[in-house]
């Protein structure tokens, strides 16, 4: 199970996607992720145990199901 520092490593690895355009989206979500296709990634951030991909009008928050302090 990943810990807090793993989120920082994920953010650093995903930083290369900043400025890139999303070509396809898939995953387990209750929301329609298709709205992200064609959007440009404006920022890649982490906040606590949350990983964030920011777009012009929406942010995608990913929680890797880590619990504890």
N, C-alpha and C positions, 0 to 999 in steps of 0.2 A: 504494500500500500504506500503510495507516495506521501511524502511529508512536505512541510512548508518550503524547504530549500529546493525541492523538485519543481515547485511552481516557478521559482526564479529561473531555474535552468530551462524550463519550458518556454518562459517568456523570452529569454535570451536566444534560444534556438529559433523561435517563431519570429523574431525581429526581422528576419530576412524577407518576410511577407509584407512588411510595411510598404505601401505604395503599389502593391500588386493588386490585380483584379481577380476576384473569385470566379472560377470557371465552373465549379460544381460543388454541391453541398449534400451531405448525408449525415445521418445520426439519429439518435433517440431523443426526440423532442416532441412536446405537445404543441409547439408552434410550427407554422409553415416556414421552413428554412429556405425555401426556394427564393424568397424575397432578397436573399443575400447574393444570389448569382448576379454577376455583372457589376457588383459594387466594389469600390476600391478600399482596401484596408488603410485606415488613416493612422491608427495607433495600435500597439500591442502592449498591454499592461498587465500587472498583477496587483491584487489587493488582498492581503491576507492569504487565504486559501482559494481565492477566486482568480481565474484567468479571464482576461477581457480582450476581445477584438472589437475595436471601435471603427465604425463606418460614419459617413456623413450624417445620417439621420437615425441611426440605431446602433446599439452596442450589443454584442453577444457575450453573455456571461456564462462561463463554464466552471462548474464545481466538480472536482474529481473525487467527490465523496470521501473526503478526509475528515476525520472527527478527532477531537481532543485539542490539547493546547499546543 
